[in-house]
Amino acid sequence: MKHRALLILLLAFPPFALAEGRIGLADALRQALPQAPEQALVEARQGEAQAVQAQAEGPLAAPPALVLGSQGGRDQGGFGEYREWSAGVELPLWRSGQADAQGRLASRIDGQAREDQRLIAWELAGQLREAAWQVALAEAAVAAQEAASQEARQGQERLTRLVALGERPRADLVTLDGVLLELDTQLEVARAELRQALAAWRRVSRQEAPPAVTAEALTTERPLDELPPWTQARQSLERARAERETGVLAAKGTPALGLMARHEQSPDSPTRDALALNLSLPLPWERHRQAAEAALRYAETEAAVRLERLAREWQGQRQQAALGLEAARKQAELVQRRAQSAREELRLAGRRLEEGEMDTLDYVNVMRRTFEAERAARLGQLEVGRWIARFNQAQGVLP
């Protein structure tokens, strides 16, 4: 009996998925994702990864330096002059393992860009889900109000006949007219909320077509490390570790190979030209290395703490989605039973009204309760669908 009642209720809903000129969530996500402004950040991150990888594959640890020198003077005891100039290039060299560390950093940055892309798609999917279900709820509210207004007018027609037969006072029509005005006001409010929901949907989806909302299949609970926010935070931690590795090596200083050409000219001596090859090896200086590593280790620790905090937060949000879905299911069942009871109560009240056994004001109160119960029943089942979508979102599943 319960399943039959739910089927009747679903058939009474507006046919969202079958309506023409609508767009499904998957198609809306596919079309809106390339237009997301956050895509520029992903492209910038990918460019950063390519630049760091190109540096790691290069022969030098830093740009080469051009070294120029010139000097002149007088010989001791004489009046002649001598001149000397030198020119060369200094080539910064990779430390042992430094190029490999730079390559690992590039790989971590590229992985971070991929997770950024997944996170953008997941966040946009959540916004589309919420906006689409808000439209569905607003449309159902409008449909419920229209049905209530139509039924109230049918009651008005019956009461008009009774007044014409002299079985009811004309004042009863005035009472029912007030109910109709109230219902019409509620209908306009519901239509305004629908327009606002559609406007919010267009802002998020960048689509003029309204959403085609369909009930999603409830997914199974997935491991937390598959959730896009968590995987993106994990990649941020991996990048922080790689930056600490490269930063510590860079803090030790960069060896440099120098190649110099020297020319010396003196009045009483032949001109002399020479080539010089020198190697510059930075001496270990623990304080500088520790200072650089301390700042980088703090950034790594901060990323690790953020990852742990995110894990706790999302465990709570997943639990909240599961509890919300359970509560929505129970409430949908209760309001459906209440709507069936209210409908039967209204039927009996209508018979008693026609037989003169019920006052019009009492009948109007029964009518109000019935309309409210049926509206709640319509929205209650949609709330179950929305909480299923929220649960799937909390599991990292795209529509």
Disulfide bonds with the S-S distance in Angstrom:
none
